Amino acid sequence: MKTRKTLLTLTIALLTVALFAGCSGTAKEDKTEKTEPEDIEKVEEVEKVKEEKKEEPINQYTAENGMFAISLPGEWSEEDNMGMSSILNLAGSNGSDIVVMGLAKSQMAGAGVESLQDFYDYADASMLNGTASTTTLSSTEPIALTGFVDTLATEGKMTQSNGVSGNLFVQCAESENAYYLIMLSATSKYDEMIASMRDNMSFEELAVPEIEALPDTLRWFNGTYAVITKLNGGDLNLVAGYEQSDMMKEIEQAVLDRDWGVTDRASLDETLEWLLTEGHNEEALYMFTDIGAEGMSREEIVAAMNENGFDEEEMVMILAVYDAKAAYGENAIAGWDLSRAMSLMGWGYLAGYYTYEEAMDKSLETAQTIQQTFGSWDEFFNSYFLGYSYWSSQDLEDATSQAYERRALYEELKADPSGVFSVDWNTELTKEW
């Protein structure tokens, strides 16, 4: 399976940078009657008075979940937030848009965000530069907002995948309990908009929602595919890594179709059945026997492969199976299949193919199988990594490979004293939903 894009990667669709509006035509003869100097002065005075009297209204907009409110000059319409209650999606005139998002620190900790710079880097990687758009940004002066312990800002150009580009201002801010992202885009009058925002925009943190800790059984579930969740920027404190929403449903359906060929409940059931009854484990064991490696030592297998001209990728695959089989017998790389099955059950729920209860019931059954098959987190993930090595033909000892990266990430997650792997392997897994 290819590395999946995070939820926030596609949130950028909310930042709808409009097409440049333009007009063209031929020059017309100037038939305007000439104005005397004293008349020009009168006109200028009238216009000056009009400008002085003109004031932009200040309007306040509040996040659906009541987490924050932002006051902005001008009129903005609240657009669909795709079920993400902590996001405000505002559309203005002249192709201008504002997206504001708040995330509790307790929620972001599961994604490895521990500082404002971490949060900005997370947003930059997952929202600002991805399949939907690319940006070229440089540091700039943040808009002065009260109530934050730290802020940083960048601005520059955003180019969408369709070639349309516009100006973009990004500000990240940190309060005691949350991180915030404010994105302003415009395809015209950008400088005027930013100047007005600097003078008139204000922000108020209202009530940061408390993220309830998952029961140990659900944390155990999340642990079985924590590596891929972390790689995708997901939150290990949320079921399946993400908050359920209409947007998440659309994203997961697209990802499951792209990476797995899963398009509905039936195809998801079929894929899970294969992973749980056959999977790559059966395929790898058959291959190992078929090439005549059964009963040979590792050294003998290496010598035979060298003698018969096996390429490096073939050697990595075969040795991964040898090592897995030596460690876990007929369950050689079953950890790889079982981890993927667990993740698919969670993603199936996010995609709307399973109800929450269905997904968790299936996960409980599979998790109990995992617990009975392997004796510890290390055993399970060693089988997983050897399976990944077999599937990807990547050497786990190659520091430049994704296989190496995945194993290093597991060690990092395992070192977190309050992380998912702090849940004991032998925890009694029970229905807690």
PyMOL commands that set and color helices and strands:
alter all, ss='L'
color gray80, all
select helices_A, chain A and resi 7-14+37-53+105-111+116-128+190-200+216-224+226-231+239-241+246-260+265-277+279-290+298-307+312-331+334-350+356-373+377-392+402-414+420-422
alter helices_A, ss='H'
color red, helices_A
select strands_A, chain A and resi 58-62+68-73+77-78+87-91+97-104+133-140+150-160+165-174+178-186+202-205
alter strands_A, ss='S'
color yellow, strands_A
deselect
rebuild
show_as cartoon
